[in-house]
Amino acid sequence: GLPGHRKARATGVRYRDAEGAHELAAEVVVSTADLHHTERDLLPPHLRSHSRRWWDKQVPGPSTVMIYLGVEGELPELAHHSLFFAENWDETFDRIFAPRDEGPVVMPDPTSVYVSRVTATDPDAAPAGHENVVVLVPVPPDERLGRGGVDGAGDPWVEKVADAAIAQLASWAGIPDLAERVVVRRTVGPGDWAGDLNSWRGTALGPAHTLRQSAMFRAGNVSRRVEGLYLAGGSVIPGIGLPMCLISAELVVKRLRGDTSTGPLPEPLAPPRRAVAPGPGQPPPAGAA
Ligand SMILES: Cc1cc2nc3c(=O)[nH]c(=O)nc-3n(C[C@H](O)[C@H](O)[C@H](O)COP(=O)(O)OP(=O)(O)OC[C@H]3O[C@@H](n4cnc5c(N)ncnc54)[C@H](O)[C@@H]3O)c2cc1C
């Protein structure tokens, strides 16, 4: 579409996989990639629904440093899920949401962390005699803080956060030899969320659920400039988290069907209103005689 002309229309997607480039024609395109990436990288400027000024006012949710550990021996000190809350809660989140221009943030030590001992309920997640532990440290949404790596090879800021979290876990959970028992260590940082998944600013979650970015104030699920282009996932309504993202997909289906009811979709998913003949081997639509 050209500026000032008829509304542009989505006609399909181009994608690339191991076999090369492909084109797939489609009447409806639903982007479930990060909204900022869809708008700013995949669409030309005149087809974007949101301006630069709009983005400047958006607040990204926290990013994370993830620490994936293989630990020798058993860790009865840890349940499957553990939340370690530091008393400096407000300070931690003030730093996470500090203005980006103030340079690399020094994370408070201790800080609040989530720890999952996966092998507490799934022994197959590690070889016999070992435990699988995942540590999540909330950090500022800023891709410039860097990427993680294997065995300490990530960017220094990310590895420093990881070292501090392992030391804190050792001390708070009473596992003094934790660091020495680590046989596998892989970290992931804000730079990975941005670089690998095209996440805006490296946020791990999407636009934060501030009042101005919640409910009807959150980005909608239909492009204002490209007919046939819809949006789902954590950056649009209703928001962050797996249940919310599944509801976002449901909302696109309802919009396509013109269904303005407030309840969930019928289960099992009812056939669309426009009658479509069942394909070979498919059951007739529910309610058909
Ligand atoms: C560490 C962590 C812990 C979490 N814990 C929980 C939890 O306990 N409970 C909960 O409910 N939620 C949790 N969440 C949040 C939840 O995972 C997200 O809200 C949800 O997965 C987002 O789904 P999505 O479909 O929007 O995006 P994603 O699942 O990120 O999918 C987007 C996909 O788009 C792909 N993509 C990007 N650009 C392109 C492109 N140009 N072309 C093709 N593909 C592209 C990306 O590679 C990615 O696979 C957690 C998130 C993180 C990071």
The ligand as a Tripos MOL2 file, in Angstrom:
@<TRIPOS>MOLECULE
LIG
   53    58     1     0     0
SMALL
NO_CHARGES

@<TRIPOS>ATOM
      1 C1         11.9780  -16.6330   32.1340 C.3       1 LIG1
      2 C2         10.4980  -16.4950   31.9530 C.ar      1 LIG1
      3 C3          9.6370  -17.0610   32.8700 C.ar      1 LIG1
      4 C4          8.2770  -16.9630   32.6830 C.ar      1 LIG1
      5 N1          7.4480  -17.5650   33.5850 N.ar      1 LIG1
      6 C5          6.1240  -17.5710   33.3610 C.ar      1 LIG1
      7 C6          5.2410  -18.3040   34.2050 C.ar      1 LIG1
      8 O1          5.6720  -18.9310   35.1760 O.2       1 LIG1
      9 N2          3.9190  -18.2510   33.9530 N.ar      1 LIG1
     10 C7          3.4140  -17.5720   32.8800 C.ar      1 LIG1
     11 O2          2.2080  -17.5900   32.6620 O.2       1 LIG1
     12 N3          4.2170  -16.8690   32.0670 N.ar      1 LIG1
     13 C8          5.5630  -16.8560   32.2680 C.ar      1 LIG1
     14 N4          6.3940  -16.1600   31.4380 N.ar      1 LIG1
     15 C9          5.7900  -15.3260   30.3880 C.3       1 LIG1
     16 C10         5.3800  -16.1300   29.1880 C.3       1 LIG1
     17 O3          6.4040  -17.0550   28.8700 O.3       1 LIG1
     18 C11         5.1470  -15.1670   28.0100 C.3       1 LIG1
     19 O4          4.1930  -14.1820   28.3490 O.3       1 LIG1
     20 C12         4.6510  -15.9140   26.7830 C.3       1 LIG1
     21 O5          5.4440  -17.0470   26.4710 O.3       1 LIG1
     22 C13         4.6710  -15.0050   25.5710 C.3       1 LIG1
     23 O6          4.1200  -15.7030   24.4850 O.3       1 LIG1
     24 P1          4.1540  -15.0600   23.0530 P.3       1 LIG1
     25 O7          3.4750  -16.0310   22.1510 O.co2     1 LIG1
     26 O8          3.6720  -13.6490   23.0910 O.co2     1 LIG1
     27 O9          5.7040  -14.9180   22.7100 O.3       1 LIG1
     28 P2          6.8320  -16.0510   22.5600 P.3       1 LIG1
     29 O10         6.4600  -17.3120   23.2690 O.co2     1 LIG1
     30 O11         8.1020  -15.3500   22.9090 O.co2     1 LIG1
     31 O12         6.8060  -16.3670   20.9960 O.3       1 LIG1
     32 C14         7.1730  -15.4020   20.0500 C.3       1 LIG1
     33 C15         7.9230  -16.1610   18.9810 C.3       1 LIG1
     34 O13         8.0810  -15.3040   17.8470 O.3       1 LIG1
     35 C16         9.3360  -15.6360   17.2630 C.3       1 LIG1
     36 N5          9.7280  -14.5580   16.3460 N.ar      1 LIG1
     37 C17        10.2450  -13.3550   16.6380 C.ar      1 LIG1
     38 N6         10.4800  -12.6640   15.5000 N.ar      1 LIG1
     39 C18        10.0880  -13.4460   14.4650 C.ar      1 LIG1
     40 C19        10.0790  -13.2910   13.0290 C.ar      1 LIG1
     41 N7         10.4870  -12.1810   12.4340 N.pl3     1 LIG1
     42 N8          9.6240  -14.3250   12.2730 N.ar      1 LIG1
     43 C20         9.1800  -15.4800   12.8580 C.ar      1 LIG1
     44 N9          9.1700  -15.6850   14.2110 N.ar      1 LIG1
     45 C21         9.6140  -14.6760   14.9910 C.ar      1 LIG1
     46 C22        10.2480  -15.7970   18.4430 C.3       1 LIG1
     47 O14        11.3950  -16.5380   18.0880 O.3       1 LIG1
     48 C23         9.3350  -16.5740   19.3970 C.3       1 LIG1
     49 O15         9.4700  -17.9610   19.2290 O.3       1 LIG1
     50 C24         7.7560  -16.2390   31.5880 C.ar      1 LIG1
     51 C25         8.6340  -15.6630   30.6710 C.ar      1 LIG1
     52 C26         9.9870  -15.7810   30.8480 C.ar      1 LIG1
     53 C27        10.9090  -15.1780   29.8200 C.3       1 LIG1
@<TRIPOS>BOND
     1     1     2 1
     2     2     3 ar
     3     2    52 ar
     4     3     4 ar
     5     4     5 ar
     6     4    50 ar
     7     5     6 ar
     8     6     7 ar
     9     6    13 1
    10     7     8 2
    11     7     9 ar
    12     9    10 ar
    13    10    11 2
    14    10    12 ar
    15    12    13 ar
    16    13    14 ar
    17    14    15 1
    18    14    50 ar
    19    15    16 1
    20    16    17 1
    21    16    18 1
    22    18    19 1
    23    18    20 1
    24    20    21 1
    25    20    22 1
    26    22    23 1
    27    23    24 1
    28    24    25 2
    29    24    26 1
    30    24    27 1
    31    27    28 1
    32    28    29 2
    33    28    30 1
    34    28    31 1
    35    31    32 1
    36    32    33 1
    37    33    34 1
    38    33    48 1
    39    34    35 1
    40    35    36 1
    41    35    46 1
    42    36    37 ar
    43    36    45 ar
    44    37    38 ar
    45    38    39 ar
    46    39    40 ar
    47    39    45 ar
    48    40    41 1
    49    40    42 ar
    50    42    43 ar
    51    43    44 ar
    52    44    45 ar
    53    46    47 1
    54    46    48 1
    55    48    49 1
    56    50    51 ar
    57    51    52 ar
    58    52    53 1
@<TRIPOS>SUBSTRUCTURE
     1 LIG1         1 GROUP 0 **** ****
